[in-house]
Amino acid sequence: MFTKVNSKVVSVDISQSGPIVARKGAMLFYTGNVFFQPHQLAGAGGGFGMSGMAGMAGRMMAGEHESTMIAQGQGVVHYGFRGIEVQIIDVGQVGGTIRVEASRTLAYTSNLQASVVSVASQGGGGGGGGGGLLGSLRSAAAGAVTGQGMFTTQLSGPGQVVVLGHGGVFELPVAPDRPVVTVDPQAFVASAGQVNTTLRSTVSWRNMGRTGGEGMQLECAGHGVVFVQASEEKL
């Protein structure tokens, strides 16, 4: 499906892959007869246990809503974004489900079932805030601190997704019989499988001002894979 042209660009023949969903502005060029139209993710219009207006406000605060376009037709499309490194992930090979930060998503095959889900409803991802409105508010606060969002994109099924990472993206296995994986929240890109993420603070009254800039950390537990970029730089 997707093919790496170089470390920062992918191409895809949509006559073979079927329609492709990508973030707005990611298309670099194409050959053939291809047309594009706006695309709406399931769950992107509000809800999640709050009113539609509150849900929209939460996504705007968290920076989690990214406009997407769907490409259809016959031809080859090349995608890239701001010269950032790309990584192709086969969702079927990492357990069939992946939760990826919206800002880190470049493109994916439309046969994947995509939805915007609440971090709180997933049992982690941004602070372990719990369910309901209180959990959502806690997750929003965690998102504001770490730069992660209150909502995240979930992709399920057979297919591929292309993620973005400054300096490239690498995989960290997570399993009950392995040491706990702890990630800088700014370096976190995605998680696949049954991975729960909990935001931890290393700051206390005893070490305040002496944490070396690593005051917030994301603890990953369960069974699956965590994808991390080789930088703390935001998109």
N, CA and C of each residue as an Amber inpcrd file, in Angstrom:
protein
   705
   0.8360000  -1.1910000   0.0000000   0.0000000   0.0000000   0.0000000
   0.8770000   1.2500000   0.0000000   1.2020000   1.7720000   1.2180000
   2.1020000   2.9180000   1.2720000   3.5310000   2.4540000   1.0010000
   4.2740000   3.2950000   0.3070000   5.6870000   3.0290000   0.0420000
   6.4980000   4.2410000   0.4450000   7.5940000   4.0310000   1.1750000
   8.4730000   5.1380000   1.5340000   9.2730000   5.5720000   0.3160000
   9.1460000   6.8420000  -0.0500000   9.9730000   7.4040000  -1.1150000
  11.3330000   7.7700000  -0.5440000  11.3110000   8.3960000   0.6190000
  12.5090000   8.6410000   1.4250000  12.0450000   8.7390000   2.8680000
  12.8700000   9.2340000   3.7560000  12.5130000   9.2420000   5.1760000
  11.3690000  10.2000000   5.5130000  10.9980000  11.0850000   4.5550000
  10.0070000  12.1140000   4.8570000   8.7960000  12.1060000   3.9220000
   8.7790000  11.2100000   2.9650000   7.7000000  11.1870000   1.9690000
   7.2470000   9.7550000   1.7240000   5.9170000   9.5590000   1.6050000
   5.3760000   8.2620000   1.2100000   4.5400000   8.4440000  -0.0540000
   4.4050000   7.3660000  -0.8010000   3.5300000   7.3710000  -1.9690000
   2.5530000   6.2150000  -1.8480000   1.4170000   6.3310000  -2.5440000
   0.4270000   5.2620000  -2.5250000  -0.3460000   5.2780000  -3.8330000
  -0.5410000   4.1150000  -4.4080000  -1.3320000   3.9640000  -5.6260000
  -2.7680000   3.6900000  -5.1950000  -3.6300000   4.6880000  -5.2750000
  -4.9840000   4.5330000  -4.7450000  -5.8650000   3.6470000  -5.6170000
  -5.4160000   3.3530000  -6.8280000  -6.1710000   2.4000000  -7.6430000
  -6.0250000   0.9890000  -7.0740000  -4.9800000   0.7490000  -6.2870000
  -4.7670000  -0.5430000  -5.6490000  -5.1460000  -0.5330000  -4.1710000
  -4.8650000   0.5630000  -3.4880000  -5.1280000   0.6420000  -2.0450000
  -6.5630000   1.0030000  -1.7160000  -7.2610000   1.6490000  -2.6540000
  -8.5510000   2.2280000  -2.3490000  -8.3670000   3.6370000  -1.8110000
  -9.4510000   4.3140000  -1.4090000  -9.3560000   5.6910000  -0.9220000
  -8.3840000   5.8340000   0.2470000  -7.7380000   6.9860000   0.3010000
  -6.7720000   7.2950000   1.3570000  -7.2230000   8.5490000   2.1030000
  -7.2010000   8.4840000   3.4280000  -7.5160000   9.6360000   4.2730000
  -6.2110000  10.2470000   4.7570000  -6.0660000  11.5550000   4.6280000
  -4.8330000  12.2350000   5.0510000  -5.1630000  13.5880000   5.6470000
  -4.2580000  14.0780000   6.4730000  -4.4580000  15.3990000   7.0550000
  -4.4320000  16.4510000   5.9540000  -5.1950000  17.4740000   6.1330000
  -5.2620000  18.5550000   5.1500000  -3.8960000  19.2070000   5.0030000
  -3.4540000  19.3920000   3.7660000  -2.1610000  19.9960000   3.4980000
  -1.0310000  19.0040000   3.3640000  -1.3320000  17.6860000   3.4970000
  -0.2740000  16.6790000   3.4330000   0.0430000  16.2460000   2.0100000
  -0.8750000  16.4470000   1.0710000  -0.6340000  16.0130000  -0.3030000
   0.4370000  16.8950000  -0.9390000   1.4920000  16.2540000  -1.4350000
   2.5710000  16.9870000  -2.0840000   2.3590000  17.0820000  -3.5940000
   2.0820000  15.9530000  -4.2340000   1.7350000  15.9410000  -5.6570000
   1.1520000  14.5810000  -6.0050000   0.5020000  14.5020000  -7.1550000
  -0.0430000  13.2210000  -7.5940000   0.0150000  13.1220000  -9.1060000
  -0.0700000  11.8930000  -9.5930000  -0.1770000  11.6370000 -11.0300000
  -1.4420000  10.8230000 -11.2680000  -2.0790000  11.0530000 -12.3970000
  -3.2970000  10.3280000 -12.7130000  -4.5420000  11.1590000 -12.4650000
  -5.6690000  10.4840000 -12.3860000  -6.9670000  11.1270000 -12.2030000
  -7.4190000  10.9470000 -10.7590000  -7.0550000  11.8920000  -9.8980000
  -7.3400000  11.8170000  -8.4710000  -8.1580000  13.0280000  -8.0560000
  -9.1460000  12.8110000  -7.2000000  -9.8980000  13.9440000  -6.6740000
  -9.9850000  13.8350000  -5.1530000 -10.1230000  14.9880000  -4.5000000
 -10.0810000  15.0810000  -3.0430000 -11.3440000  15.7530000  -2.5280000
 -11.7860000  15.3180000  -1.3570000 -12.9260000  15.9690000  -0.7190000
 -12.7660000  15.8870000   0.7940000 -13.3940000  16.8120000   1.5340000
 -13.2720000  16.7940000   2.9990000 -13.8000000  15.4910000   3.5820000
 -13.1940000  15.0870000   4.7040000 -13.5410000  13.8290000   5.3520000
 -13.8010000  14.0970000   6.8270000 -14.8140000  13.4480000   7.3850000
 -15.1750000  13.6510000   8.7930000 -14.9890000  12.3530000   9.5600000
 -14.2260000  12.4080000  10.6480000 -14.0480000  11.2320000  11.4930000
 -15.2930000  10.9860000  12.3280000 -15.6120000   9.7170000  12.5700000
 -16.7060000   9.3790000  13.4680000 -16.3930000   9.8890000  14.8670000
 -17.3860000  10.5220000  15.4930000 -17.1880000  11.0310000  16.8470000
 -16.5590000  12.4030000  16.8910000 -16.2790000  13.0030000  15.7140000
 -15.6180000  14.3110000  15.7220000 -16.5870000  15.4580000  15.8810000
 -17.8690000  15.1610000  15.9980000 -18.8450000  16.2350000  16.0740000
 -19.3350000  16.5450000  17.4450000 -18.7990000  15.8700000  18.4860000
 -19.2360000  16.1740000  19.8410000 -19.5760000  14.8950000  20.5830000
 -20.0640000  15.0510000  21.7980000 -20.4920000  13.8910000  22.5730000
 -19.4910000  13.5270000  23.6340000 -19.1890000  12.2360000  23.7740000
 -18.2740000  11.6960000  24.7600000 -18.7440000  11.9660000  26.1820000
 -20.0890000  11.9290000  26.4060000 -20.5900000  12.1340000  27.7450000
 -20.7400000  13.5990000  28.1020000 -20.4070000  14.5120000  27.1700000
 -20.5900000  15.9320000  27.3930000 -21.4620000  16.4640000  26.2820000
 -21.8910000  17.7130000  26.3840000 -22.6520000  18.3050000  25.2940000
 -21.7400000  18.4830000  24.0990000 -22.3520000  18.5970000  22.8950000
 -21.5520000  18.7800000  21.6930000 -20.6670000  20.0040000  21.7810000
 -21.1710000  21.0830000  22.3710000 -20.3810000  22.3150000  22.4800000
 -19.2030000  22.1180000  23.4190000 -19.4440000  21.4170000  24.5400000
 -18.3500000  21.1790000  25.4840000 -17.3010000  20.2760000  24.8540000
 -17.7620000  19.2610000  24.1030000 -16.8120000  18.3710000  23.4410000
 -15.9670000  19.1080000  22.4350000 -16.5960000  19.9980000  21.6520000
 -15.8610000  20.7770000  20.6660000 -14.8570000  21.6910000  21.3430000
 -15.2680000  22.3160000  22.4480000 -14.3530000  23.1930000  23.1820000
 -13.1640000  22.4170000  23.7080000 -13.4350000  21.1930000  24.2070000
 -12.3390000  20.3710000  24.7150000 -11.3400000  20.0450000  23.6400000
 -11.8300000  19.7020000  22.4360000 -10.9200000  19.3550000  21.3490000
 -10.1290000  20.5750000  20.8940000 -10.7750000  21.7440000  20.8820000
 -10.0670000  22.9600000  20.4650000  -8.9660000  23.2880000  21.4720000
  -9.2710000  23.1430000  22.7710000  -8.2700000  23.4170000  23.8060000
  -7.1060000  22.4520000  23.6950000  -7.4190000  21.1900000  23.3980000
  -6.3830000  20.1770000  23.3630000  -5.6400000  20.1320000  22.0440000
  -6.1490000  20.8040000  21.0220000  -5.4950000  20.8010000  19.7310000
  -5.5960000  19.4610000  19.0370000  -6.6580000  18.6850000  19.3390000
  -6.7480000  17.3280000  18.8340000  -7.5140000  17.2170000  17.5280000
  -8.1670000  18.2780000  17.0970000  -8.9590000  18.1460000  15.8800000
  -8.1280000  18.5650000  14.6760000  -7.8840000  17.6230000  13.7650000
  -7.1410000  17.8990000  12.5460000  -8.0600000  17.6690000  11.3530000
  -8.1670000  18.6480000  10.4670000  -8.9860000  18.4960000   9.2690000
  -8.3680000  17.4460000   8.3630000  -9.1990000  16.5930000   7.7870000
  -8.7060000  15.5280000   6.9170000  -9.3960000  15.5770000   5.5600000
  -8.7060000  15.0230000   4.5600000  -9.2260000  14.9320000   3.1920000
  -9.1270000  13.4750000   2.7500000 -10.0720000  13.0610000   1.9030000
 -10.0260000  11.7090000   1.3560000  -9.7250000  11.7840000  -0.1350000
  -8.7580000  10.9810000  -0.5660000  -8.3490000  10.9440000  -1.9710000
  -8.9320000   9.6970000  -2.6260000  -9.5350000   9.8850000  -3.7910000
 -10.1370000   8.7770000  -4.5200000  -9.8050000   8.9090000  -6.0010000
  -9.9760000   7.8270000  -6.7310000  -9.7430000   7.8710000  -8.1730000
  -8.7080000   6.8630000  -8.6120000  -7.9670000   7.2290000  -9.6340000
  -6.9360000   6.3600000 -10.2040000  -5.6460000   7.1570000 -10.3270000
  -4.6270000   6.7510000  -9.5770000  -3.3570000   7.4610000  -9.6610000
  -2.5000000   7.2420000  -8.4340000  -1.3530000   7.8710000  -8.4270000
  -0.3980000   7.7540000  -7.3220000  -0.2780000   9.1080000  -6.6290000
  -0.4500000   9.0930000  -5.3100000  -0.3940000  10.3250000  -4.5100000
   0.8330000  10.2720000  -3.6040000   1.5160000  11.3970000  -3.4920000
   2.6740000  11.5120000  -2.5920000   2.2960000  12.4130000  -1.4160000
   2.6160000  11.9360000  -0.2060000   2.2810000  12.6630000   1.0140000
   3.5290000  12.9530000   1.8450000   3.5130000  14.1050000   2.5020000
   4.5510000  14.4970000   3.4470000   4.0480000  15.7070000   4.2120000
   4.7430000  16.0740000   5.2870000   4.2790000  17.2210000   6.0760000
   5.4580000  17.8880000   6.7630000   5.7380000  19.1080000   6.3530000
   6.7550000  19.9630000   6.9870000   8.1370000  19.3230000   7.0700000
   8.4260000  18.3880000   6.1900000   9.7340000  17.7520000   6.1860000
  10.0010000  16.8750000   7.3900000   8.9270000  16.4000000   8.0560000
   9.0690000  15.5550000   9.2430000   9.1630000  14.0910000   8.8100000
   9.9450000  13.3010000   9.5390000  10.1240000  11.8890000   9.2110000
   8.8120000  11.1200000   9.3260000   8.6720000  10.1050000   8.4680000
   7.4500000   9.3090000   8.4330000   7.7400000   7.8560000   8.8020000
   6.7260000   7.1930000   9.3340000   6.8220000   5.7800000   9.6750000
   5.5230000   5.0960000   9.2630000   5.6150000   4.0070000   8.4950000
   4.4450000   3.2460000   8.0740000   4.2030000   2.1300000   9.0910000
   2.9640000   2.0460000   9.5970000   2.6050000   1.0150000  10.5720000
   1.4720000   0.1700000  10.0060000   1.6750000  -1.1450000   9.9850000
   0.6190000  -2.0860000   9.5990000  -0.2000000  -2.3780000  10.8480000
  -1.4300000  -1.8710000  10.8970000  -2.2420000  -1.9730000  12.1140000
  -2.5540000  -3.4290000  12.4470000  -2.7700000  -4.2500000  11.4310000
  -3.0480000  -5.6600000  11.6710000  -1.9150000  -6.3770000  12.3670000
  -0.6940000  -5.9450000  12.1340000   0.4670000  -6.6050000  12.7220000
   0.7670000  -6.1430000  14.1430000   0.0670000  -5.1050000  14.6100000
   0.2780000  -4.6160000  15.9840000  -0.9900000  -4.7840000  16.8250000
  -1.7660000  -5.8100000  16.4900000  -2.9230000  -6.1320000  17.3220000
  -4.2660000  -5.7020000  16.7820000  -4.2780000  -4.9860000  15.6540000
  -5.5440000  -4.6080000  15.0400000  -6.1360000  -3.2980000  15.5010000
  -5.5460000  -2.6530000  16.4970000  -6.0340000  -1.3620000  16.9840000
  -4.8530000  -0.4890000  17.3690000  -4.9130000   0.7700000  16.9870000
  -3.8670000   1.7110000  17.3590000  -4.5180000   3.0370000  17.7220000
  -4.0100000   3.6800000  18.7560000  -4.4650000   5.0120000  19.1550000
  -3.3020000   5.9720000  18.9260000  -3.5210000   6.9270000  18.0610000
  -2.4290000   7.8020000  17.6420000  -2.8370000   9.2590000  17.8180000
  -1.9180000  10.0740000  18.2910000  -2.1840000  11.4940000  18.4320000
  -2.5640000  12.0870000  17.0690000  -3.6280000  12.8920000  17.0330000
  -4.1040000  13.4470000  15.7660000  -3.0170000  14.2430000  15.0610000
  -2.2220000  14.9720000  15.8320000  -1.1690000  15.7900000  15.2290000
  -0.0540000  14.9470000  14.6300000   0.0150000  13.6630000  15.0190000
   1.0670000  12.7680000  14.5250000   0.6040000  11.9040000  13.3560000
  -0.6550000  12.0430000  12.9510000  -1.1910000  11.2080000  11.8770000
  -1.0360000  11.9090000  10.5350000  -0.3530000  11.2450000   9.5980000
  -0.2010000  11.8000000   8.2580000  -1.3020000  11.2900000   7.3390000
  -1.4590000   9.9680000   7.2450000  -2.4460000   9.3820000   6.3420000
  -2.7130000   7.9410000   6.7460000  -3.8580000   7.4090000   6.2790000
  -4.1580000   6.0020000   6.5300000  -5.1250000   5.4840000   5.4810000
  -5.1550000   4.1650000   5.3190000  -6.0520000   3.5440000   4.3450000
  -7.4820000   3.5780000   4.8910000  -8.4380000   3.8330000   4.0090000
  -9.8080000   4.0460000   4.4620000 -10.5100000   2.7640000   4.8890000
  -9.8930000   1.5900000   4.6760000 -10.5070000   0.3650000   5.1770000
 -10.3490000   0.2230000   6.6880000  -9.5320000   1.0760000   7.3090000
  -9.4410000   1.1230000   8.7620000 -10.6660000   1.8460000   9.3160000
 -11.2170000   1.3100000  10.3880000 -12.3270000   1.9700000  11.0640000
 -11.7510000   3.0480000  11.9760000 -12.0720000   4.3010000  11.6940000
 -11.4680000   5.4230000  12.4180000 -12.5170000   6.1610000  13.2420000
 -12.1250000   6.5780000  14.4360000 -13.0170000   7.3720000  15.2770000
 -12.1890000   8.2330000  16.2190000 -12.7900000   9.3240000  16.6590000
 -12.1840000  10.1600000  17.6840000 -12.7560000   9.6990000  19.0140000
 -11.8880000   9.2970000  19.9360000 -12.3470000   8.7700000  21.2160000
 -11.7980000   9.6050000  22.3680000 -12.5320000   9.5900000  23.4610000
 -12.1010000  10.2860000  24.6640000 -10.9610000   9.5250000  25.3170000
  -9.9060000  10.2250000  25.6770000  -8.7970000   9.5980000  26.3890000
  -9.3010000   8.9870000  27.6880000 -10.1920000   9.6820000  28.3870000
 -10.6970000   9.1810000  29.6670000 -11.4400000   7.8650000  29.4980000
 -12.1690000   7.7140000  28.3880000 -12.9560000   6.5030000  28.1840000
 -12.0980000   5.3090000  27.8400000 -10.8270000   5.5430000  27.5030000
  -9.9270000   4.4520000  27.1220000  -9.0900000   3.9560000  28.2900000
  -9.3570000   4.4600000  29.4670000  -8.6300000   3.9750000  30.6340000
  -7.2080000   4.4500000  30.6870000  -6.9200000   5.6290000  30.1230000
  -5.5570000   6.1640000  30.1780000  -5.3190000   7.0550000  29.0170000
  -4.0640000   7.0920000  28.5320000  -3.7050000   7.8480000  27.3530000
  -3.2920000   9.2560000  27.6540000  -3.7800000   9.8830000  28.7120000
  -3.3750000  11.2420000  28.9610000  -3.3750000  11.6000000  30.4120000
  -3.5580000  10.6490000  31.2970000  -3.4760000  11.0020000  32.6890000
  -4.2400000  10.0940000  33.6130000  -4.9130000   9.0680000  33.0660000
  -5.6310000   8.1550000  33.9290000  -6.7120000   8.8590000  34.6890000
  -7.4610000   9.7650000  34.0160000  -8.4330000  10.5980000  34.6900000
  -9.6930000   9.8890000  35.0980000  -9.9330000   8.6760000  34.5900000
 -11.1700000   7.9800000  34.8980000 -12.2510000   8.3640000  33.9290000
 -13.4470000   7.8120000  34.1160000 -14.5430000   8.0570000  33.1890000
 -15.3870000   9.2430000  33.5920000 -16.3990000   9.5420000  32.7730000
 -17.3400000  10.6070000  33.0810000 -16.7670000  11.9940000  32.8940000
 -17.5720000  12.9840000  33.3110000 -17.1790000  14.3760000  33.1370000
 -15.9320000  14.7140000  33.9440000 -15.8640000  14.2140000  35.2040000
 -14.6990000  14.5110000  36.0400000 -13.4330000  13.9480000  35.4260000
 -13.5410000  12.7200000  34.9140000 -12.3780000  12.1160000  34.2630000
 -11.9700000  12.8960000  33.0380000 -12.9510000  13.3810000  32.2840000
 -12.6480000  14.1700000  31.0920000 -11.9470000  15.4680000  31.4580000
 -12.3980000  16.0990000  32.5380000 -11.7690000  17.3500000  32.9710000
 -10.3410000  17.1030000  33.4380000 -10.1240000  15.9910000  34.1430000
  -8.7630000  15.6540000  34.5710000  -7.8680000  15.4010000  33.3740000
  -8.4150000  14.6980000  32.3810000  -7.6310000  14.4190000  31.1850000
  -7.3340000  15.6970000  30.4180000  -8.2860000  16.6400000  30.4170000
  -8.0610000  17.9230000  29.7530000  -6.9190000  18.6730000  30.4290000
  -6.9110000  18.6230000  31.7670000  -5.8360000  19.2900000  32.4970000
  -4.4960000  18.6410000  32.1830000  -4.4780000  17.3080000  32.1250000
  -3.2410000  16.6030000  31.7900000  -2.8000000  16.9490000  30.3830000
  -3.7530000  17.0440000  29.4620000  -3.4200000  17.3910000  28.0850000
  -2.8250000  18.7750000  27.9820000  -3.3360000  19.7010000  28.7880000
  -2.8040000  21.0580000  28.7670000  -1.3710000  21.0940000  29.2750000
  -1.0670000  20.2470000  30.2690000   0.2720000  20.2180000  30.8530000
   1.2780000  19.5700000  29.9070000   0.8670000  18.4670000  29.2870000
   1.8210000  17.6670000  28.5130000   1.8410000  17.9850000  27.0390000
   0.7890000  18.6380000  26.5320000   0.6960000  18.8590000  25.0980000
  -0.0660000  17.7540000  24.4080000  -0.4140000  16.6780000  25.1360000
  -1.2770000  15.6480000  24.5900000  -2.7060000  16.1480000  24.6360000
  -3.5590000  15.5180000  23.8820000  -4.9220000  15.9870000  23.8140000
  -5.8710000  15.2480000  24.7300000  -7.0690000  15.8230000  24.8350000
  -8.1450000  15.2170000  25.5940000  -8.7920000  14.0940000  24.7830000
  -8.6200000  14.1550000  23.4750000  -9.1540000  13.1510000  22.5710000
  -8.0270000  12.6070000  21.7080000  -8.2180000  11.4120000  21.2060000
  -7.2130000  10.8100000  20.3490000  -7.8970000  10.0540000  19.2200000
  -7.1670000   9.7540000  18.1570000  -7.7120000   9.0240000  17.0210000
  -7.4630000   7.5320000  17.1980000  -8.5270000   6.7470000  17.0860000
  -8.3990000   5.2970000  17.1690000  -8.6580000   4.6880000  15.8040000
  -7.7480000   3.8230000  15.3540000  -7.8690000   3.1410000  14.0730000
  -7.8960000   1.6400000  14.3320000  -8.8620000   0.9540000  13.7200000
  -9.0070000  -0.4800000  13.9530000  -9.2070000  -1.2270000  12.6390000
  -8.6990000  -2.4620000  12.6080000  -8.9000000  -3.3260000  11.4570000
  -7.6250000  -3.5560000  10.6790000  -7.7370000  -4.2050000   9.5230000
  -6.5650000  -4.3970000   8.6590000  -6.3170000  -3.1470000   7.8250000
  -5.0850000  -2.7150000   7.7640000  -4.7520000  -1.5210000   6.9950000
  -3.4740000  -0.8950000   7.5030000  -3.1150000   0.2390000   6.9210000
  -1.8820000   0.9170000   7.2900000  -2.1440000   2.3700000   7.6720000
  -1.3170000   2.8640000   8.5740000  -1.3270000   4.2680000   8.9430000
   0.0990000   4.7830000   8.8650000   0.2520000   6.0280000   8.4400000
   1.5610000   6.6730000   8.3930000   1.5910000   7.7280000   9.4910000
   2.5650000   7.6190000  10.3910000   2.6790000   8.5770000  11.4840000
   3.9080000   9.4560000  11.2770000   3.9060000  10.5970000  11.9570000
   4.9770000  11.5780000  11.8500000   5.7910000  11.6150000  13.1410000
   7.0990000  11.8010000  13.0180000   7.9350000  11.9140000  14.1990000
   9.2120000  12.6740000  13.9080000   9.4830000  13.7060000  14.6910000
  10.7420000  14.4340000  14.5490000  11.9050000  13.4960000  14.8800000
  12.8270000  13.3410000  13.9410000  13.9680000  12.4700000  14.1590000
  13.6680000  11.0050000  13.9470000  12.4650000  10.6930000  13.4700000
  12.0830000   9.3030000  13.2510000  11.2840000   8.7340000  14.4000000
  10.6720000   7.5560000  14.1710000   9.8250000   6.8910000  15.1640000
  10.3560000   5.4790000  15.4110000  10.4000000   5.0680000  16.6650000
  10.8150000   3.7060000  16.9770000   9.8130000   3.0590000  17.9220000
   9.8520000   1.7130000  17.9910000   8.8820000   0.9430000  18.7580000
   9.4630000   0.4850000  20.0960000   8.6080000   0.5130000  21.1280000
   8.9670000  -0.0060000  22.4420000   7.9290000  -1.0460000  22.8430000
   8.3220000  -2.3190000  22.9840000   7.3540000  -3.3430000  23.3940000
   6.9320000  -3.1550000  24.8450000   5.6410000  -3.3810000  25.1100000
   5.0930000  -3.2900000  26.4580000   4.4680000  -4.6370000  26.8040000
   4.8500000  -5.2180000  27.9380000   4.3200000  -6.5170000  28.3490000
   4.4240000  -6.6460000  29.8660000   3.5320000  -7.4480000  30.4610000
   3.5580000  -7.6150000  31.9230000   4.8750000  -8.1650000  32.4440000
   5.5760000  -8.9730000  31.6440000   6.8270000  -9.5710000  32.1040000
   8.0490000  -8.7370000  31.7380000   7.8240000  -7.5110000  31.2550000
   8.9270000  -6.6080000  30.9210000   8.9310000  -5.4170000  31.8810000
  10.0670000  -4.7310000  31.9940000  10.0840000  -3.5160000  32.8040000
   9.0910000  -2.4910000  32.2680000   8.5060000  -1.7200000  33.1650000
   7.5430000  -0.6940000  32.7690000   8.2070000   0.3270000  31.8590000
   7.5170000   0.7090000  30.8030000   8.0300000   1.7130000  29.8680000
   7.5130000   3.0830000  30.2790000   8.4030000   4.0190000  30.4920000
   8.0290000   5.3890000  30.8680000   8.5460000   6.3350000  29.8060000
   7.6240000   7.1650000  29.2650000   7.9170000   7.9910000  28.0990000
   7.7110000   9.4620000  28.4350000   8.5480000  10.3120000  27.8880000
   8.2930000  11.7460000  27.9570000   7.0320000  12.0310000  27.1570000
   6.0220000  12.7010000  27.7200000   4.7650000  12.9330000  26.9980000
   4.9450000  13.6330000  25.6550000   5.9580000  14.4970000  25.5410000
   6.1800000  15.2110000  24.2930000   6.7340000  14.2900000  23.2050000
   7.3150000  13.1620000  23.5980000   7.8820000  12.2250000  22.6290000
   6.8950000  11.1330000  22.2310000   5.7970000  11.0100000  22.9560000
   4.8000000   9.9670000  22.6780000   4.1120000  10.2210000  21.3350000
   3.9970000   9.1570000  20.5280000   3.3430000   9.2490000  19.2210000
   2.0600000   8.4320000  19.1820000   2.1220000   7.1620000  19.5920000
   0.9620000   6.2840000  19.4920000   1.1630000   5.0630000  20.3730000
   0.0650000   4.3240000  20.5870000   0.1510000   3.0340000  21.2730000
  -0.7630000   2.0490000  20.5730000  -0.3470000   0.7890000  20.5410000
  -1.1210000  -0.2500000  19.8800000  -1.3050000  -1.4210000  20.8260000
  -2.4330000  -2.1120000  20.6800000  -2.7250000  -3.2240000  21.5570000
  -3.3860000  -2.7670000  22.8370000  -3.2610000  -3.5560000  23.8810000
  -3.8820000  -3.2530000  25.1780000  -2.8940000  -2.5080000  26.0770000
  -2.6260000  -1.2800000  25.7050000  -1.6790000  -0.4520000  26.4600000
  -2.4440000   0.6530000  27.1790000  -2.2800000   0.7310000  28.4930000
  -2.8430000   1.8190000  29.2860000  -1.7280000   2.7940000  29.6350000
  -2.0060000   4.0850000  29.4790000  -1.0080000   5.1060000  29.7850000
  -1.4920000   5.9690000  30.9430000  -0.6190000   6.2290000  31.8800000
  -0.9630000   7.0170000  33.0590000   0.0600000   8.1200000  33.2400000
  -0.4260000   9.3400000  33.3830000   0.4650000  10.4800000  33.5830000
   0.9410000  10.5180000  35.0220000   2.2520000  10.5760000  35.2020000
   2.8450000  10.6340000  36.5360000   3.6310000  11.9230000  36.7090000
   3.5310000  12.5070000  37.8810000   4.3370000  13.6770000  38.2110000
   5.4850000  13.2560000  39.1030000   6.6950000  13.6990000  38.7670000
   7.8730000  13.4010000  39.5920000   8.2140000  14.5600000  40.5140000
   7.3450000  15.5660000  40.5250000   7.6030000  16.7630000  41.3280000
   6.9670000  16.6010000  42.7040000   7.7170000  16.8870000  43.7320000
   7.1950000  16.9190000  45.0970000   7.8060000  18.1270000  45.8050000
   7.3330000  18.3660000  47.0180000   7.8840000  19.5130000  47.7370000
   9.3670000  19.3210000  48.0590000   9.8190000  18.0490000  48.0640000
  11.2250000  17.7730000  48.3780000  12.1580000  18.0790000  47.2030000
  11.6580000  17.8320000  45.9440000  12.5550000  18.0060000  44.7930000
  12.0960000  19.0870000  43.8360000  11.2030000  19.9510000  44.2820000
  10.6900000  21.0090000  43.4170000  11.8470000  21.8620000  42.8790000
  11.8600000  22.0140000  41.5430000  12.9070000  22.7970000  40.9000000
  14.1550000  22.0020000  40.5960000  14.1610000  20.6950000  40.9430000
  15.3540000  19.8810000  40.7240000  15.0470000  18.6280000  39.9080000
  14.0050000  18.6700000  39.0580000  13.6320000  17.4930000  38.2670000
  14.2860000  17.4960000  36.8950000  15.0710000  18.5240000  36.5830000
  15.7780000  18.5510000  35.3080000  14.8650000  18.6690000  34.1090000
  13.6740000  19.2300000  34.2930000  12.7550000  19.4050000  33.1770000
  11.9400000  18.1700000  32.8540000  12.0500000  17.1120000  33.6930000
  11.3060000  15.8700000  33.4510000  10.2310000  15.6950000  34.5170000
   9.4720000  16.7430000  34.7860000   8.4850000  16.7200000  35.8580000
   7.2780000  15.8580000  35.5750000   6.9090000  15.6730000  34.2910000
   5.7640000  14.8560000  33.9190000   6.2350000  13.7010000  33.0500000
   5.7660000  12.4980000  33.3670000   6.1560000  11.3110000  32.6160000
   4.9280000  10.4550000  32.3380000   4.9570000   9.7220000  31.2300000
   3.8420000   8.8870000  30.8130000   4.2270000   7.4260000  31.0190000
   3.5560000   6.7760000  31.9670000   3.8490000   5.3770000  32.2850000
   2.9550000   4.4710000  31.4460000   3.5590000   3.5400000  30.7240000
   2.8310000   2.6620000  29.8040000   2.8750000   1.2340000  30.3310000
   1.6970000   0.6210000  30.4820000   1.6130000  -0.7350000  31.0130000
   0.5870000  -1.5280000  30.2130000   0.6280000  -2.8460000  30.3530000
  -0.2990000  -3.7050000  29.6300000   0.4370000  -4.6030000  28.6710000
  -0.1230000  -4.7170000  27.4470000   0.4920000  -5.5960000  26.4590000
   0.2990000  -4.9880000  25.0730000   1.3960000  -4.6290000  24.4300000
   1.3140000  -4.0170000  23.1060000   2.6040000  -3.3200000  22.7360000
   2.4620000  -2.2240000  22.0190000   3.6210000  -1.4760000  21.5300000
   3.3680000   0.0150000  21.7140000   4.3930000   0.7410000  22.1180000
   4.3450000   2.2040000  22.1880000   5.2970000   2.7450000  21.1300000
   4.8370000   3.7360000  20.3980000   5.6500000   4.3760000  19.3610000
   6.0950000   5.7460000  19.8720000   7.4070000   5.9880000  19.7840000
   8.0120000   7.1900000  20.3470000   8.8530000   7.8800000  19.2780000
   8.7880000   9.2150000  19.2460000   9.6410000   9.9420000  18.3290000
  10.9610000  10.2720000  19.0090000  11.9880000  10.4860000  18.1930000
  13.3330000  10.7350000  18.7380000  13.5490000  12.2220000  19.0230000
  12.5500000  12.8290000  19.6600000  12.6190000  14.2590000  19.9500000
  11.4820000  14.6070000  20.8900000  11.5790000  15.7530000  21.5500000
  10.4780000  16.2750000  22.3500000   9.7830000  17.4240000  21.6300000
  10.1180000  17.6240000  20.3640000   9.5620000  18.7430000  19.6000000
   8.1280000  18.4640000  19.1810000   7.2590000  19.4640000  19.3410000
   5.8620000  19.3490000  18.9470000   5.6930000  19.6070000  17.4600000
   4.5630000  19.1670000  16.9130000   4.2180000  19.4990000  15.5440000
   3.4710000  20.8300000  15.5320000
